[in-house]
């Protein structure tokens, strides 16, 4: 949205370093430094230099050091939906987009572009600190899609209710080099991993973006940084501000690379002014060289700085071209197939919807500074002041340095004819030592500020340039901004797209909605002939018109229009067949028809060329009712016309025989069940009264031979009209074959024959064996016979069954029997075996334990669990069937005998936790002990302390020397006494201060007070008599020390006259005095 001011040298790096300050303030970068390892290099790197004299190394990706390329994350993706900062922490290294083997053969350029920068942000309150941070770096602390970043996290102390605080960040950034992948972007698709190709086409877009990110890293900057967050508190705001200045001077001294530079320590001033300072420090990149506190920076910074080149951290991207969208690569998959193109558009649409804002935030930090001119400015030219030359864009040559000059240039603006009032112009001022300033009245603007608005009083704007010794050239690019308005032609409103820079590309616009219309696209003209192609550069304001295609309506009617079934369709397309939408009681749905006459059925495969109303056609279903003896016997419903029905089940009527079904009540027309049904039908049952015939029974041999009949009919004759079935009779030792009669001198069975007259029937027999039916047993559980002769006596053998005890055989009267007598049985008899489940015992071998809640007896097939046993100091390891503990058992399942089980035990182990309190544990101290084991504790060690014993509690009241045969986890606490060291003062004739102590202990920061000596000025304490090593406190010292007082004879000089200036108010009254030598101002009350 901005025009470009392209600074030809140095400015890009300043923007990158400025971003590092932001990153250092907001998050701690995760340095993925990998120990430098050599690998086989297929070809040597080609070394050259660029126009700025920087060393350049060109070669294949694999030719560069693996530790450097690994930590650069080239070929991986960054998710700009969830993040707007590029660092190692925000990259998912599990899912590279490029195949790393393919990437290794690609050309890669490494440029050694070293830069260092120290930045400072401060505020007297947290809100002021955040405001200054946002103002300096154009940063919104509310990071989109990522939540609020807690800027307070780097500071210590309770600052919410204090007024005399100062919050300060000093950030040191070092860039060593940058990497740039030299592969043609059109060839990126050939580098994709197979996993990414599959996931890109298959995964849900949200999952794809979370896994691979939205943009591929193709060029990155590498280096390191140190971030210091100070919290300053004082009784006065002026003391806090003064100390903030002292910290600036101290830190810049610490980071100075000049040998022999004097060391300034703000802590001396803090002590004198009774000001408290706390600091948090973060080190990003480089190797661990021992920078743990501020004091380490003085000695260790040059060493750490050298390690950044070999163990760098990812610090950011090189410029706005360092990020390549994944959707553009996805669109190239499978030779840019239609499926890949659709997928590409879907991913882009998703990103533009929820990720574009983060992308803009990020890219704006790498973009060149620009001046924005609104679209109502028609022409712009840049000319030297006083020149009448006109033109578009000018090169401006100026000199670098810090001396201000009055070389000025004008920006001439020509407004369009519609602008009635002078507008407001928003712009950004380039910051740094080389800068461009826009000013309308000649006032120099400080380079540390950003002006947000400039009220334009005329058509000329001055450009003020710094002057120095070296000439530089900048090019001032000025672009218009445009907007796109949308006329939806009857559709829903679409918001305008504003603030589009000339040359920028708009990829998509919102689609409007319109009932019964299909949106075709956006067109440049009202006649809708010239379609606008999104994805092209915008060079002017645009008005786009929506083009629509009217959709045809197909409606469905069944007494009323069925709105829920209505569909719209493009002209010439067909619609899918609608399944039966409604139910109509007593009717069958036939289909949808054209016209109310229901003569032409609609073919759903036909093309729709006009609006249609389709009508539902129904067919009434038929019913057949079966009536018997005046009552409904059966009903068949929902019969489709032309269907042949089956007969109903024959009804029953006492004393009558069913003849058939008839169409009339008089039973004159019998119904033909092969005739199709074409109307509702009622059918009537026809009956015929049964004849009254008499049967006379003759038993033959039963009476003459005096045999006993077991089931004799009650009478010797029977009426067939009342007894449709005859009973069977039995005879001991014989099998009844049925009732028979003689017809025409032939024997015929009565069963199934019709009887037309009174007849005599007789029983027919067949002599045979007796059948014994055994119940309650399986075939293999006994050996008793099944068939026996009618006169036999057979003894019964006991049955056998696994898991059961046999109780005996029982007859049909539930009496126990031991034999079967055939003479008392007719044709067969039933005997039943009775059983009881077997019971078994369990014996427990506990080896010193207690069996607990475990069973002693169980029945066959009863599954009882074997529960855990208990034993002091042991863990139960299971029950086993054998004393060797090899065959495990957990329950009684499958057991068919009594059993002995054996308990297995393991000795319990307990943890020993050592609270060392800053010390180092003895290597012989065990972390565990077993039940009953007595483990003595060895003494740990701690630098500067004497060990005072182990204790059971953190209050050190119960001492302990061993595990003492315990049976639980234990924690022991180490007690320490600090070592006490002697301080010897060599005063050289002076008198020591009473506040100076004679002893100190390790880590005690004891500051030395000044001694006194008449006629001498004290010049400090030293650790040697030659006064070469100055010391102010015991900080960082261990052991007995001797310190020496240094004196200089007091020189008395005549005082110089004090220089001062009076300060007057508008009435000429003196209101204060200013002392220029000291810079102090005293105000009168």
Secondary structure as GFF3:
##gff-version 3
##sequence-region A 1 1085
A	DSSP	beta_strand	5	7	.	.	.	ID=ss1
A	DSSP	alpha_helix	11	26	.	.	.	ID=ss2
A	DSSP	beta_strand	46	49	.	.	.	ID=ss3
A	DSSP	beta_strand	55	60	.	.	.	ID=ss4
A	DSSP	three_ten_helix	61	63	.	.	.	ID=ss5
A	DSSP	alpha_helix	66	72	.	.	.	ID=ss6
A	DSSP	beta_strand	77	78	.	.	.	ID=ss7
A	DSSP	three_ten_helix	88	90	.	.	.	ID=ss8
A	DSSP	alpha_helix	100	103	.	.	.	ID=ss9
A	DSSP	beta_strand	107	111	.	.	.	ID=ss10
A	DSSP	beta_strand	115	123	.	.	.	ID=ss11
A	DSSP	alpha_helix	126	137	.	.	.	ID=ss12
A	DSSP	beta_strand	142	143	.	.	.	ID=ss13
A	DSSP	beta_strand	147	148	.	.	.	ID=ss14
A	DSSP	three_ten_helix	151	154	.	.	.	ID=ss15
A	DSSP	beta_strand	165	181	.	.	.	ID=ss16
A	DSSP	three_ten_helix	185	191	.	.	.	ID=ss17
A	DSSP	alpha_helix	194	202	.	.	.	ID=ss18
A	DSSP	alpha_helix	205	212	.	.	.	ID=ss19
A	DSSP	beta_strand	215	217	.	.	.	ID=ss20
A	DSSP	beta_strand	219	233	.	.	.	ID=ss21
A	DSSP	alpha_helix	237	254	.	.	.	ID=ss22
A	DSSP	alpha_helix	266	272	.	.	.	ID=ss23
A	DSSP	beta_strand	276	284	.	.	.	ID=ss24
A	DSSP	alpha_helix	294	307	.	.	.	ID=ss25
A	DSSP	beta_strand	313	317	.	.	.	ID=ss26
A	DSSP	beta_strand	323	325	.	.	.	ID=ss27
A	DSSP	alpha_helix	326	330	.	.	.	ID=ss28
A	DSSP	alpha_helix	333	336	.	.	.	ID=ss29
A	DSSP	alpha_helix	338	354	.	.	.	ID=ss30
A	DSSP	alpha_helix	356	364	.	.	.	ID=ss31
A	DSSP	beta_strand	371	373	.	.	.	ID=ss32
A	DSSP	beta_strand	377	384	.	.	.	ID=ss33
A	DSSP	beta_strand	395	400	.	.	.	ID=ss34
A	DSSP	beta_strand	403	415	.	.	.	ID=ss35
A	DSSP	beta_strand	424	425	.	.	.	ID=ss36
A	DSSP	beta_strand	436	439	.	.	.	ID=ss37
A	DSSP	beta_strand	454	455	.	.	.	ID=ss38
A	DSSP	beta_strand	460	467	.	.	.	ID=ss39
A	DSSP	beta_strand	470	476	.	.	.	ID=ss40
A	DSSP	beta_strand	478	487	.	.	.	ID=ss41
A	DSSP	beta_strand	497	501	.	.	.	ID=ss42
A	DSSP	beta_strand	517	523	.	.	.	ID=ss43
A	DSSP	beta_strand	542	550	.	.	.	ID=ss44
A	DSSP	beta_strand	552	557	.	.	.	ID=ss45
A	DSSP	three_ten_helix	563	565	.	.	.	ID=ss46
A	DSSP	beta_strand	567	569	.	.	.	ID=ss47
A	DSSP	beta_strand	587	594	.	.	.	ID=ss48
A	DSSP	beta_strand	600	601	.	.	.	ID=ss49
A	DSSP	beta_strand	612	620	.	.	.	ID=ss50
A	DSSP	beta_strand	622	628	.	.	.	ID=ss51
A	DSSP	beta_strand	631	639	.	.	.	ID=ss52
A	DSSP	beta_strand	656	662	.	.	.	ID=ss53
A	DSSP	beta_strand	681	689	.	.	.	ID=ss54
A	DSSP	beta_strand	694	698	.	.	.	ID=ss55
A	DSSP	alpha_helix	701	704	.	.	.	ID=ss56
A	DSSP	beta_strand	717	719	.	.	.	ID=ss57
A	DSSP	beta_strand	734	743	.	.	.	ID=ss58
A	DSSP	beta_strand	746	749	.	.	.	ID=ss59
A	DSSP	beta_strand	759	767	.	.	.	ID=ss60
A	DSSP	beta_strand	770	775	.	.	.	ID=ss61
A	DSSP	three_ten_helix	779	781	.	.	.	ID=ss62
A	DSSP	beta_strand	787	788	.	.	.	ID=ss63
A	DSSP	beta_strand	793	795	.	.	.	ID=ss64
A	DSSP	beta_strand	804	810	.	.	.	ID=ss65
A	DSSP	beta_strand	816	817	.	.	.	ID=ss66
A	DSSP	beta_strand	819	821	.	.	.	ID=ss67
A	DSSP	three_ten_helix	822	824	.	.	.	ID=ss68
A	DSSP	beta_strand	828	837	.	.	.	ID=ss69
A	DSSP	beta_strand	839	845	.	.	.	ID=ss70
A	DSSP	beta_strand	857	859	.	.	.	ID=ss71
A	DSSP	beta_strand	874	880	.	.	.	ID=ss72
A	DSSP	beta_strand	888	889	.	.	.	ID=ss73
A	DSSP	beta_strand	899	907	.	.	.	ID=ss74
A	DSSP	beta_strand	909	915	.	.	.	ID=ss75
A	DSSP	beta_strand	928	930	.	.	.	ID=ss76
A	DSSP	beta_strand	945	951	.	.	.	ID=ss77
A	DSSP	beta_strand	959	960	.	.	.	ID=ss78
A	DSSP	beta_strand	970	978	.	.	.	ID=ss79
A	DSSP	beta_strand	980	986	.	.	.	ID=ss80
A	DSSP	beta_strand	999	1001	.	.	.	ID=ss81
A	DSSP	beta_strand	1016	1022	.	.	.	ID=ss82
A	DSSP	beta_strand	1030	1031	.	.	.	ID=ss83
A	DSSP	beta_strand	1041	1049	.	.	.	ID=ss84
A	DSSP	beta_strand	1061	1064	.	.	.	ID=ss85
A	DSSP	beta_strand	1070	1075	.	.	.	ID=ss86
A	DSSP	beta_strand	1080	1083	.	.	.	ID=ss87
###
